[in-house]
Amino acid sequence: MIQGRPDRKTRIGIVASAKMSKTVSVTLTRLVRHPLYEKVMRRRKNILAHDEQGTCRAGDRVKIMETRPMSARKRWRVV
């Protein structure tokens, strides 16, 4: 950790699409408990991540890290 800068968030997800140049769409899945019924539900979110080498393919399990904004919607990069 650099002084004055917090640790960056990391997540693990599945590559949903790798059809863009240097960009992959990653699906993040988390488990949440319903507040009333207490059933465990899956919540999904698709985000765009920067893939510099272009090695990721659909279905790959990847680790992504928070980074500076790369474009209008891209704020993560593949580690």
trRosetta pair geometry for C-beta under 8 A, 3 or more apart (Angstrom, degrees):
i j d omega theta_ij theta_ji phi_ij phi_ji
1 5 6.8 -168 -172 82 77 77
1 6 7.2 -30 -145 -155 118 26
1 7 5.6 -65 -94 -68 109 80
2 5 4.6 19 73 41 97 119
8 65 5.3 58 120 -178 129 98
8 66 4.4 -157 -171 60 97 95
8 67 7.1 29 -151 -71 147 52
9 65 7.2 158 86 -153 50 53
9 66 4.4 65 47 -20 86 126
10 63 6.0 5 -177 -179 111 100
10 64 6.9 165 -153 84 62 44
10 65 5.0 -22 -100 -99 83 74
10 66 7.5 -110 -67 -2 44 79
10 79 6.9 -22 -133 3 114 148
11 28 5.5 -14 160 -117 141 128
11 63 7.4 167 85 -154 36 57
11 64 5.5 -15 61 59 84 93
11 76 7.8 -43 38 -137 111 144
12 61 6.6 16 179 178 100 94
12 62 7.2 178 -149 91 60 37
12 63 5.3 -30 -97 -99 76 69
12 64 7.7 162 -94 16 27 73
13 26 4.1 95 95 168 135 106
13 27 5.5 177 -177 77 112 42
13 28 4.4 -69 -92 -83 126 63
13 29 7.3 135 -125 5 81 71
13 47 7.8 136 15 41 173 100
13 61 7.5 -175 99 -149 25 59
13 62 6.3 -22 66 62 70 80
13 64 6.5 -15 25 4 109 118
14 26 6.9 148 72 -157 32 69
14 27 5.1 -20 63 57 88 99
14 29 7.7 18 9 -7 106 110
14 59 6.7 -22 -172 -145 103 28
14 60 7.2 156 -154 80 58 38
14 61 5.9 -34 -98 -98 67 62
14 62 7.6 127 -117 18 19 79
15 18 5.7 17 169 -52 130 104
15 24 5.1 -48 -135 179 107 129
15 25 7.1 101 -164 73 62 54
15 26 5.8 -44 -99 -100 50 70
15 27 7.9 128 -144 13 3 80
15 56 5.0 170 -92 167 155 116
15 57 6.6 131 89 94 148 29
15 58 5.5 -135 112 -119 99 33
15 59 6.4 -32 66 30 91 25
15 60 4.6 25 13 51 125 85
15 61 7.9 -125 -3 -68 82 18
15 62 5.8 64 -49 -4 96 123
16 24 8.0 136 44 169 61 82
16 25 4.6 -59 64 105 102 101
16 26 6.6 161 3 -118 89 14
16 27 4.7 90 -51 -30 116 104
16 46 6.1 -47 21 -124 155 111
16 58 6.6 -6 161 -136 19 90
17 20 7.4 65 126 -4 103 91
17 24 6.9 172 87 -160 53 61
17 25 4.2 26 46 36 95 118
17 58 6.1 6 -104 -95 30 106
18 24 4.9 -13 -103 -114 77 95
18 25 7.7 -134 -63 26 43 72
18 51 7.4 -22 -136 38 99 163
18 54 7.8 121 179 -162 110 69
18 56 5.3 -164 -107 105 133 86
18 57 5.5 -109 27 -128 156 31
18 58 5.5 -137 7 -47 99 69
20 23 3.9 -29 100 66 128 104
20 24 7.3 -162 51 -75 99 31
20 25 7.8 95 9 -29 120 88
21 54 7.3 -33 -155 -99 53 125
22 50 6.3 -4 156 -157 91 73
22 51 5.8 -169 -164 69 44 66
22 52 6.3 19 -144 -114 102 30
22 54 6.0 -66 -84 -70 52 93
23 48 5.6 -10 -170 -169 112 106
23 49 7.2 146 -156 75 61 40
23 50 6.4 -39 -101 -108 65 45
23 51 6.5 162 -99 23 10 90
23 74 6.4 -95 -123 -96 114 138
24 48 7.4 153 80 -154 37 57
24 49 5.4 -24 64 64 87 92
24 51 4.8 58 -13 -24 108 133
24 56 4.8 -23 -76 89 155 142
24 62 7.4 73 98 21 152 165
24 78 6.6 47 34 -56 129 129
25 46 5.6 3 -180 -173 104 108
25 47 7.4 162 -154 81 60 29
25 48 5.9 -36 -99 -97 64 64
25 49 7.8 149 -105 18 16 79
26 46 7.1 153 77 -152 39 58
26 47 5.6 -24 62 64 90 80
26 48 7.6 141 16 -114 81 14
26 49 5.1 25 -8 -2 125 125
26 62 6.3 -97 -114 63 126 118
26 64 5.9 -170 39 -33 174 146
26 76 7.4 -82 35 95 136 144
27 44 5.7 -13 -170 -165 101 111
27 45 7.3 151 -154 76 54 37
27 46 5.5 -29 -95 -95 68 73
28 44 6.9 150 78 -155 49 56
28 45 5.0 -17 59 61 100 90
28 46 7.8 177 16 -86 74 23
28 47 6.5 17 -7 7 114 111
29 42 5.7 -16 -165 -166 106 106
29 43 7.2 150 -154 76 54 44
29 44 5.2 -21 -98 -98 74 79
30 42 7.5 144 74 -154 35 57
30 43 5.3 -23 64 62 85 95
30 45 8.0 8 6 6 104 105
31 40 5.4 2 -174 -176 109 108
31 41 7.2 152 -153 75 59 36
31 42 6.2 -37 -98 -98 64 58
31 43 7.7 162 -99 17 15 81
32 40 7.3 156 80 -152 29 61
32 41 5.7 -27 66 63 80 87
32 43 5.5 25 5 -10 119 124
33 38 5.7 -6 -179 -147 108 54
33 39 7.3 159 -152 77 62 26
33 40 5.6 -37 -96 -95 68 64
33 41 7.6 140 -112 15 18 77
34 37 4.5 -2 99 56 137 87
34 38 5.9 -91 66 -32 83 12
34 39 4.9 21 12 47 125 74
34 40 7.8 -129 -5 -72 80 18
34 41 6.0 76 -52 -13 91 117
35 38 8.0 -24 159 -68 8 56
47 64 7.7 177 89 108 123 165
47 75 7.8 -69 -174 51 120 85
47 76 5.9 62 132 14 128 138
48 71 7.8 -50 110 60 143 114
48 73 5.1 76 26 115 134 102
48 74 4.5 -76 107 -94 114 79
48 76 7.2 157 94 44 46 96
49 62 7.5 -177 82 112 158 140
49 64 4.8 -94 -117 -126 147 133
49 74 6.9 141 -109 -149 15 91
49 76 4.2 -52 -107 98 88 101
49 77 5.9 143 -173 -115 87 17
49 78 5.3 103 138 -51 125 76
50 67 7.1 -62 27 56 127 145
50 70 5.0 130 -65 -50 131 172
50 74 5.8 91 -54 172 88 129
50 76 7.0 -177 11 97 76 48
50 77 4.2 -29 58 -110 100 83
50 78 6.7 -134 86 5 51 78
51 54 5.7 108 119 -88 106 35
51 55 6.9 -141 177 36 114 62
51 56 5.0 -100 -127 14 152 118
51 77 7.7 162 -68 -159 38 67
51 78 4.7 32 -99 8 76 138
52 77 7.6 23 -28 -160 95 114
52 78 7.7 -143 9 52 72 100
56 60 5.2 -138 -154 54 79 147
56 62 6.0 -9 -117 -71 129 143
56 78 6.1 -137 -44 -113 136 163
57 60 5.4 106 58 -29 65 114
62 78 5.3 -47 -180 -137 135 103
62 79 7.7 141 173 48 85 63
63 78 7.4 103 75 -162 52 60
63 79 4.6 -50 100 62 100 107
64 76 4.5 34 164 167 124 124
64 77 6.6 162 -156 80 80 28
64 78 5.7 -48 -101 -99 78 46
64 79 6.4 165 -115 2 20 86
65 76 6.6 151 74 -158 31 77
65 77 5.8 -27 61 62 83 80
65 79 4.9 73 -17 -48 112 118
66 75 6.6 -7 -149 143 73 92
66 76 6.0 -49 -100 -104 40 74
67 70 7.0 36 97 -41 116 101
67 75 6.6 179 63 175 63 50
67 76 6.4 117 19 -134 90 23
67 77 4.7 26 -5 -4 146 110
68 75 7.7 -106 133 -142 18 70
69 72 8.0 31 -175 -101 117 12
69 74 7.0 111 -163 82 59 64
69 75 5.5 -31 -100 -98 62 83
70 74 4.1 -51 63 103 105 117
70 75 7.1 -169 12 -84 82 30
70 77 7.4 111 -42 -72 139 97
71 74 4.4 51 39 25 92 110
